[in-house]
Amino acid sequence: MVKAVRIHKPGGPEAMVYEDVDLAPPGAGEARIVHKAIGINFIDVYHRTGLYPLAAYPGVIGMEGAGLVEAIGAGVTEVKAGDRVAYASPPPGAYAEARNLKAAALVKLPAEIPFENAAGMMLQGMTVEYLLRRTYQVKAGETILIHAAAGGVGLILCQWAKHLGATVIGTVSSEAKAELARAHGCHHSIIYTKENFVERVKEITNGKLLPVVYDSIGKDTLMKSMECLRTRGLLVSFGQASGKLENFDTASLAPRSLYMTRPGLFNYIATRAELEESANALFDVVRTGKVKIDIHHKYALKDVRQAHIELESRKTTGGHILVP
Ligand SMILES: NC(=O)c1ccc[n+]([C@@H]2O[C@H](COP(=O)([O-])OP(=O)(O)OC[C@H]3O[C@@H](n4cnc5c(N)ncnc54)[C@H](OP(=O)(O)O)[C@@H]3O)[C@@H](O)[C@H]2O)c1
């Protein structure tokens, strides 16, 4: 038995129940990880509410963790007992003291990266890696727009994009968040709850508009994000923190021949080679200090309800983790 957080049916924070669950020995191709820290991500909210249904109920949620390999199943070659590892991977199941996971999803953690930083950076950091380097290749001298610039993904995006030589415009909901984003490489902050971000982007770019916008807010911002793009620009819709935009009409892309993509991390780290390349690129920028991982919120695993309440009410900044 291990302590874990399970959803018996989708719902609010109260749907998460901290309880004992059975844990079988690792199966063929699997490793058992004893978590030292667990990442909290917005996708966990989508799993909890049922926006992304679980395969079966009750089920443990959570997509990211770091810890020690305790045992391996038949045929595992990637890791061995005692290895320090981290992961961001389906299926959900990370909100637990220990779990089994396919060993091919685990990466060995460099000695200088602490477990808590790893648990707070794998999912968000590899997301930033593919967004800036593969969904669109951000080049020095380009200006880009990112929303929720002081969030978990946001602070990493600001730093990594600045490191690539881009000028970063970031939206946030408060002055305190604006200050934080600026301290992490955001050149122009916009308080989108008060200011018209489309007009501000026009001003900042002298009407030239942008080659790419990274939108993780969805319903509240997506159509306006499109207005910030220049001819043949790319709208990257990679999340929906404010809810899903229903009835999107592709004809709205037509006036400026825009492109749009709805990418997800797990399609960008689908092979072992892609996973290793993405993780190593992340480890490099972290080890060299180009990207600092800020874990601003740390909760005991049993206090997970509070963690979700704060994440959903826009109270958090930077990374968030659970500690078993
Ligand atoms: N597709 C992918 O591969 C992928 C991977 C990782 C994350 N994501 C997405 O990236 C986004 C950020 O994830 P995260 O874990 O780093 O979370 P986060 O940015 O730390 O938190 C979400 C932020 O969204 C903003 N927001 C705007 N409207 C909101 C609303 N109605 N309710 C709640 N928040 C709202 C808030 O910032 P302000 O207060 O500044 O507005 C809030 O702090 C999420 O949409 C997530 O789904 C996508």
PDBQT file of the ligand as one rigid body, heavy atoms in Angstrom, charges set to zero:
ROOT
HETATM    1  N1  LIG A 401       0.120  21.672 -24.672  1.00  0.00    +0.000 N 
HETATM    2  C1  LIG A 401       1.121  21.430 -23.870  1.00  0.00    +0.000 C 
HETATM    3  O1  LIG A 401       2.059  20.699 -24.227  1.00  0.00    +0.000 OA
HETATM    4  C2  LIG A 401       1.138  22.034 -22.498  1.00  0.00    +0.000 A 
HETATM    5  C3  LIG A 401       2.098  21.641 -21.564  1.00  0.00    +0.000 A 
HETATM    6  C4  LIG A 401       2.143  22.290 -20.332  1.00  0.00    +0.000 A 
HETATM    7  C5  LIG A 401       1.235  23.289 -20.031  1.00  0.00    +0.000 A 
HETATM    8  N2  LIG A 401       0.286  23.616 -20.957  1.00  0.00    +0.000 N 
HETATM    9  C6  LIG A 401      -0.678  24.693 -20.689  1.00  0.00    +0.000 C 
HETATM   10  O2  LIG A 401       0.046  25.849 -20.310  1.00  0.00    +0.000 OA
HETATM   11  C7  LIG A 401      -0.743  26.626 -19.412  1.00  0.00    +0.000 C 
HETATM   12  C8  LIG A 401       0.067  26.976 -18.198  1.00  0.00    +0.000 C 
HETATM   13  O3  LIG A 401       0.254  25.824 -17.394  1.00  0.00    +0.000 OA
HETATM   14  P1  LIG A 401       0.922  25.944 -15.951  1.00  0.00    +0.000 P 
HETATM   15  O4  LIG A 401       0.812  24.603 -15.324  1.00  0.00    +0.000 OA
HETATM   16  O5  LIG A 401       2.249  26.582 -16.086  1.00  0.00    +0.000 OA
HETATM   17  O6  LIG A 401      -0.083  26.928 -15.183  1.00  0.00    +0.000 OA
HETATM   18  P2  LIG A 401       0.148  28.448 -14.769  1.00  0.00    +0.000 P 
HETATM   19  O7  LIG A 401       0.520  29.261 -15.950  1.00  0.00    +0.000 OA
HETATM   20  O8  LIG A 401       1.075  28.489 -13.600  1.00  0.00    +0.000 OA
HETATM   21  O9  LIG A 401      -1.302  28.849 -14.267  1.00  0.00    +0.000 OA
HETATM   22  C9  LIG A 401      -2.285  29.235 -15.192  1.00  0.00    +0.000 C 
HETATM   23  C10 LIG A 401      -2.303  30.763 -15.378  1.00  0.00    +0.000 C 
HETATM   24  O10 LIG A 401      -3.226  31.053 -16.403  1.00  0.00    +0.000 OA
HETATM   25  C11 LIG A 401      -3.715  32.349 -16.211  1.00  0.00    +0.000 C 
HETATM   26  N3  LIG A 401      -5.164  32.386 -16.384  1.00  0.00    +0.000 N 
HETATM   27  C12 LIG A 401      -5.820  33.209 -17.215  1.00  0.00    +0.000 A 
HETATM   28  N4  LIG A 401      -7.134  33.025 -17.144  1.00  0.00    +0.000 NA
HETATM   29  C13 LIG A 401      -7.329  32.074 -16.209  1.00  0.00    +0.000 A 
HETATM   30  C14 LIG A 401      -8.501  31.478 -15.660  1.00  0.00    +0.000 A 
HETATM   31  N5  LIG A 401      -9.730  31.821 -16.066  1.00  0.00    +0.000 N 
HETATM   32  N6  LIG A 401      -8.349  30.547 -14.707  1.00  0.00    +0.000 NA
HETATM   33  C15 LIG A 401      -7.112  30.171 -14.294  1.00  0.00    +0.000 A 
HETATM   34  N7  LIG A 401      -5.976  30.712 -14.788  1.00  0.00    +0.000 NA
HETATM   35  C16 LIG A 401      -6.082  31.660 -15.734  1.00  0.00    +0.000 A 
HETATM   36  C17 LIG A 401      -3.292  32.791 -14.811  1.00  0.00    +0.000 C 
HETATM   37  O11 LIG A 401      -2.248  33.741 -14.950  1.00  0.00    +0.000 OA
HETATM   38  P3  LIG A 401      -2.648  35.310 -14.867  1.00  0.00    +0.000 P 
HETATM   39  O12 LIG A 401      -3.205  35.496 -13.487  1.00  0.00    +0.000 OA
HETATM   40  O13 LIG A 401      -1.386  36.049 -15.087  1.00  0.00    +0.000 OA
HETATM   41  O14 LIG A 401      -3.663  35.524 -15.944  1.00  0.00    +0.000 OA
HETATM   42  C18 LIG A 401      -2.804  31.519 -14.177  1.00  0.00    +0.000 C 
HETATM   43  O15 LIG A 401      -1.821  31.770 -13.188  1.00  0.00    +0.000 OA
HETATM   44  C19 LIG A 401      -2.021  25.806 -19.144  1.00  0.00    +0.000 C 
HETATM   45  O16 LIG A 401      -3.033  26.258 -20.019  1.00  0.00    +0.000 OA
HETATM   46  C20 LIG A 401      -1.605  24.405 -19.533  1.00  0.00    +0.000 C 
HETATM   47  O17 LIG A 401      -2.686  23.617 -19.911  1.00  0.00    +0.000 OA
HETATM   48  C21 LIG A 401       0.231  23.002 -22.179  1.00  0.00    +0.000 A 
ENDROOT
TORSDOF 0
